[in-house]
Structure formats: C-alpha cells, structure tokens
Amino acid sequence: MFFMRVAMGLALREDDPNARAIEFYELLSSFDYMASTPTLFNSGTRHSQLSSCYLTTVGDDLEDIYGAIRDNAMLSKWAGGLGNDWTPVRSLGAHIKGTNGQSQGVVPFLKVVNDTAVAVNQGGKRKGAVCAYLESWHLDIEEFLELRKNTGDERRRTHDMNTANWVPDLLIERMREDRDWTLFSPSDAPDLHDLYGNEFRTRYEHYEALAEQGKIALFKKIPAKQLWRKMLTVLFETGHPWITFKDPCNLRSPQQHRGVVHSSNLCTEITLNTNADEIAVCNLAR
C-alpha cells in the first residue's frame, strides 16, 4: 500500500496514469528505483511536496532574514532539507543606518534558525535539517566556527544544525605563503559575495588597500594559517563546519552565465546558483 500510494501520486499528471502508476509501483517495490524521502512522505497526499533540498541566499535586512527563516520553517514542514547562504548579512559591530545602531552579526540569527529546525520537524516524521554556509572572509567567521562547540555561551551555540565554510582559493594561497588574511563585514565589501577567481582576488586586495588607508574602519587582520588551523581544529572536534570551496564550484559550474554558486545544499552534493530572488531546488532519487 505504501509504494502504491507513492506510485499513484507520481502518476497523477501522466497521460495514462493507471499504467504509469503500475510501472512506478513495480520499480519502487522491486527497489530498482527509490524516490527521495520527501517523495516517499508526500506523494499521493494532499501536500505533494516532492523535492529534497532547497538552497537559499539570505539578504541583509530584517525582512529578508526573517523571511528566510519563515521559508525554512515552511519547507521543513513538508520534509525539505535546507542550505542557507548567510554571507550577505552584515557582521557584529557593523553600522545600521535605520536605527543608527550596531548589528549583532550572523550568530544570533543562526540560533533562531537552529531552534526553528527543532520546532518545525519534517512533517512529524524526522528532525528538521538545515546547513548554514559562510564565506571565510566574513568578519563573523571565527565565532561561526565555534557554533557547534560544547563549551561557551549557549545563546551563541547551534547544536541542532549543520555549518559549512565557503572557502575562496585565495585563503589557501595566503595560508601556504604564510601571509595575513583580512576579515570584512559584507556591508563594507558587498560585491565579494558575487565574485570568484581573479575578479575576487582583485576586489579583495582593493578592500585590503582601503582598510590600510583607513577608509574601512571595521575589519580584522589575522594570519591565514591561524584561521585555517582553527577551521581544521573545530572540524576534528565537532565535525563542523565542513569545508567547501567557492572557486572550484563556480569555475566548473555549467551555469556561470546564469549566476553565482553561493553554497551547496544540506548534504553538500550539489552546487546550484542562488540569489535573493531565486531558490535552487534539488530532486534526489536512487
């Protein structure tokens, strides 16, 4: 009955739904083909959300941030796995023009995302699943690395979500050459998020020059090897954040003409373009 319900749901829009339902059923029941978990959960029900993974980019204002959190909740409700790119969100201490205050950075919002994944499980059948990605030049990266640690302020820990580094090749080059690495708030270096390869290098070095000239006040310079060592240390200790590479994902992307890959998905097996207006979707099967 289980596989028949799934098969009938998959066949609804076919020209000959009865014949196709039998065909789908035979494939599923023989295990020659197996659909993804959301498809198994939802096919043939009133809420036929069949897709596995969703990739989103979170914008740098409260409406975008809480809109992304709402999207996470609604997608998780129907068994979607989530990969969120948080790099555009300004860092701790960055100026907020609207209130003339200072930003609390990415981490407090990630705590909300973590608790949302716990509160909104996947249709009551399994835990919500989300992975947050952050680029390695973001000024909050050092605190981001510690989100899964078992010590420290619990208000700045996320024990129920996954985290991942989105690493540009330039950091690896600086690490090998034993040079410094500069961390910026995206509000001061907004275009780095959409650049990779030589274009990223040129703009990143431009922002470093502006910082040296005193034209950017909020930045931090650290040895690249120190940051890389910390990435590996927390990865060994907690299994997070795992390390993914921005430049290879974009330079090898067949969709370069359509946009930029800003993250992978929950399980880090796909790379698709996202932006503030476009959600990427992945449909898995075996």
C-alpha positions, 0 to 999 in steps of 0.5 A: 500500500505504501509504494502504491500510494507513492506510485499513484501520486507520481502518476497523477499528471501522466497521460495514462496514469493507471499504467504509469502508476503500475510501472512506478509501483513495480520499480519502487517495490522491486527497489530498482528505483527509490524516490527521495524521502520527501517523495516517499512522505508526500506523494499521493497526499494532499501536500505533494511536496516532492523535492529534497533540498532547497538552497537559499541566499539570505539578504541583509535586512530584517525582512529578508532574514526573517523571511528566510527563516519563515521559508525554512520553517515552511519547507521543513514542514513538508520534509525539505532539507535546507542550505542557507547562504548567510554571507550577505548579512552584515557582521557584529559591530557593523553600522545600521543606518535605520536605527543608527545602531550596531548589528549583532552579526550572523550568530544570533540569527543562526540560533533562531534558525537552529531552534526553528529546525527543532520546532518545525520537524519534517512533517512529524516524521524526522528532525528538521535539517538545515546547513548554514554556509559562510564565506571565510572572509566574513568578519563573523567567521571565527565565532561561526566556527565555534557554533557547534562547540560544547563549551561557551555561551549557549545563546551563541551555540547551534547544536541542532544544525549543520555549518559549512565554510565557503572557502575562496582559493585565495585563503589557501594561497595566503595560508601556504605563503604564510601571509595575513588574511583580512576579515570584512563585514559584507556591508563594507565589501558587498560585491565579494559575495558575487565574485570568484577567481581573479575578479575576487582576488582583485576586489579583495586586495582593493578592500585590503588597500582601503582598510590600510588607508583607513577608509574601512574602519571595521575589519580584522587582520589575522594570519591565514594559517591561524584561521585555517588551523582553527577551521581544521581544529573545530572540524576534528572536534565537532565535525563542523563546519565542513569545508567547501570551496567557492572557486572550484564550484563556480569555475566548473559550474555549467551555469556561470552565465546564469549566476553565482554558486553561493553554497551547496545544499544540506548534504553538500552534493550539489552546487546550484546558483542562488540569489535573493530572488531565486531558490535552487531546488534539488530532486534526489532519487536512487 
